[in-house]
Amino acid sequence: MSEVPFSAFRASMDEKKCSVDMEQVVGKCDILFICLDTLRYDAAVAEEKGGGTPVLNRYGAWEKRQAPGNFTYPSHHAVFSGFLPSKDEARSIAEQEMLFFPRSMGMGKAIPKGAYGFDASNLVEGLHGDGYDTWCVGGVAFFDKRSAMGKVFPSFFEKSYWNPSFSCPVKESTGNQVDFILKQLEQNRDPRKIFLYLNVCAIHYPNYFYLEEGEKEVGRKAKNDSLETHRAALRYVDSQLGRLFDSWKDKRGETFVVCFSDHGTCYGEDGYVFHGVNHPLVGTVPYKHFFL
């Protein structure tokens, strides 16, 4: 096994250039993080190719990436620290695209070309320090503020919102979240740029109710989640995101969007069920970034 000196590792980071110049984004554009919680890469690509997600398809193809964690809590700690899902072909952290770069993490203090460097405890606080109004609209329980753990991520933000109508068991959760955001946007008088994080939980379990009774296979139990209902949930989410993107663009102008899944999930493949386990279907996620 060959040895790799840190200087060579760091040099390879310095040589990389981000696909987006974040110096032209931060301070000039709103930034939206749209987390499609639990979305599997294979499901996202299948709906992309089958035309089931016309809104998301407007903004380019999904990239195959590796999740930084196998369930919401560890994955989001990484994401909010600047470690977005990594490129599938990356064989070291130096080969990842670091759009948001934490300068204090032992990777050298020089910011990679085109990245946004921050010294705060997380990128949300970093953006706030650079003049952003930071919003969080939660979905899953890690954002519900009803427990000590459910308050951790919302505490990163200047403004954080959750109510039961945004939660996983509610069939209209994404529509309710979008309605709420658009109302907040209409009432907003703050001149600052906005960083919005939206946790879309519709694809997370339970999702059985997104498949209409007439579409169910003969013999399928009424309350079983499956890859089929997972995909149906994604189609529902896509039907709601168009309103968010179109209204945001009309009211706010050019906006940079990072759209990703924090982890996948299993429906019995190889005996694995759901997530929080290290199975390839859990670790492989869809990702794209684009401008409105």
N, C-alpha and C positions, 0 to 999 in steps of 0.2 A: 504494500500500500504506500503510495507516494505522499509526501508531506506538502502542505500548502501553507506558505507563510501568510500571516495576516496582511502584510503589506500588499501582496498580490491579490488577496481577497478584496481589500479595500479599493485597490486600483481598478478592479473589474466593476465595482459599484460606481466609481467616478466616471468610468467610460460610458456607462449607460445613460440614455436620455429618455425621459418620460414621453409617452405618446401625446400627452397634453401638457402644455407649459402652464403649470399652476401659478406662476407669477402673473400670468395674464387672466387668471380665474379669480384667485383670492383677492378680495377688495373691489373687484369689478363685476362679479356675477353672484347671484344667489347660488347656493349649493344645496342639492337635495340628495339625501341618502334614502333609497327605497329598498328596504330589506324584505324580500319575499320569503318570510320565515319558513324553513323546512323544505323548500322547493328542490326537487331532484333535478340533476342535469338532464338525464334521459327524458324525463317528462317534459321539461322546458323545450328541448330540441324537437321532440315529437309534435308538440303543439305548434311550434314555430313552423315546422315543415308542413303540417296539416292545415295551416291557416287558422288555428284556433285562437291565436293571440295577435290579431291585426294591429292593435295599438303598440304593443312592445315590438312587433316586427318592423314598425316604421323606423326604429332607431338602431338597426343593425342586428347582426346575428349574435347569438349567445357565444361567449367564450367558455371553454372548458377550464375550470379552475379547481384548486384544492382548498377546502375550508380550513380555517385556522383552528377550529375546535369541532367536537362531535355533538355538541348541543348548544343551546342559545347562550348560556352564561359565559363559558370560556371563549366562545367564538366572538362575542361582542366585546369582551375585554380586549381582545386582540384588535378587532376592527377599530374601536375607539382609541386605540394606541397607535393607529396608522397602518396596521398590518391587515390589509384587505386580502380576500382570497387570492392565493398566489397562482401564477401561471402554471398550467399543468406540466409544461416542459421544463420548468425551473428545477435545477438540481442543487441550488444553494440559495440562501437569502439574497446573495449578490445578484442573482439572475432574476429576481422579482422586480416588478415595477412598483416603486415606492412613491406614489403620488403625494402621500402625507408622511413626512419623515420625522420621527422622534429623535431629536439631537442628543438626548442623554442616555441612549440605550446601548452604548458601547460599540457602535458601528462607525465611530469617528464622527466628528462634529461638522465636517464638510457636507453640505446638502447636495444630494445628487442633482444633476442638471434637470431643471424643470419641476423639481419637487417643491412642496410647501413644507418648510421646516418649522417645528414648534418646540418650545421648551416647557410647556405646561404639562400637567399630569395626564392629559389626554387631548386629542385633537379638537374636541368640542370647546374645551376651555381655551385652547390656543386660538381658535377662530374667534371666540368671544373677546379675547384680549386684543385681537386685531380688528375689532369693530363690528363683529357680527351679532345680530340678535339670534339666539339659538333656541330652536323649538324641537320638542320631542312629542310625538303622538304615538302612544304605546298600543300594543295588542296583547302579546302573551304575558303571562303572570310576572315575568321578570321586569315588566314596566308598569305594573298596576298600582304601585305605591301603597298596597294594602298590607305589606309586610316589610320587615327591615331589609330583606334581600330585594324586594320589589321596588325599593326606593333608591338603590345604588345607582343604576343607570340614569333614571330621571334627574338625580341630583347633579349630573354633569351639565344640565341645561338651564338656561335662564328661565325658560317657560316649558313646563312639561304637563301633558294632558293624558288622562285615561278615564274612561267610564265603562261600565259593564257592557254597553252596546258595542264596544270595540273588541270584545273578547272572543276567544276561540269558539265557544258553543253557539254564537249568534250568526245565523246564516247571512245576514246583511252587514256583517262587521266592516268590510272594506268600504261599502257604500256609506256607512255611518261615519267612518273616519274621513273619507273624502268630503262629505257634507260639512263636517266640523271644520276641516282645514280651510275650505272655501269661505265659510262664514268668518273665520278668524282673519283670513286674508282680506275680506271685504271691510272688516272693522279696523284693520291695522293702519295706524298713522305714524308708525316709527319709521324714520327715514333710513335706518340702517339696512344693509344687506342682510338676508336671512339664510341661516343654515337650518334646514329642516331634516330631521330624522323621522321616518315613518316605518313602524314595525307592522307589516301586514301579516296577520295571523290566520287568515282564512284557509291556507293550505295545510297548516298544522292540524293535528287531530283535535276534535272530530271533523271529518270532511265528507262523511257519507251522504249528507243531505244536499250536496250540490249536484247529484245525479238524479234527474227526474225519474219518478217511478216507471214511466213508460220506456225509459232508456235502459233500465236494469236488465241484466241477463236473467234468463229464466232460472229460478231457484236461488238467486242471490238473496241473502238475508238483508233486511231493510236497514240494519244499523251496523254494517261492516264497512270500515274504511278499506280502501284498496288503491292500487295504482290508477285504476279507472276513475275513482272519485277524486283522487289527488289531482289528476289532470282536469277534471271538471271544475274543481276549485280554482285552478289557475285560469281557466277560461272566464270564470266569474270575476276574478281579480282584474284581468285585462279589460273587461267590460266597464270597470269603474275607473281605471287609471287614465283613460282618455280625458275625462272631465277634469281631473287634476292637472294633467300636463297642459291642456289647452287653456284653462283658466289662468294657470300660473304664468304661462308665456304671455298671455294677453295683458295681465295686470303687472307683471314684474319684469318682463323683457328677457334678455339672454340669461339662461340658467344652466349650470352644469349639474348633470344627474349621474349618480353612481347607483346602479341597480344590481342587486346581488342576492344570493341566498346565503344564509349563515351556516347551513348544514343540510344534508339530505335526510332520508329516512328509509326504512325497510318495511316491506309488507310480507314477510315470511321467506324472503330469499335466503337460501343457505341456512334456514332456521332462525334468522335474525328478525326482530320485530322493533319497529320504530327507530329511535336514535339514542344517542348517549353511549354508543358502541362503535368500535372501529371497523366498520365494513366499508368497502369501496363506494357503495351507493350512498353512504352517509357522508363520506369525505369528499365526494365529487359534486361540485355545484356550478350553476350558471352565473355568469357575470357579464355586464356590459357597462360602459360609460358613454355619455353622449351629451350634446347640447340641445336644449329646447330653442 
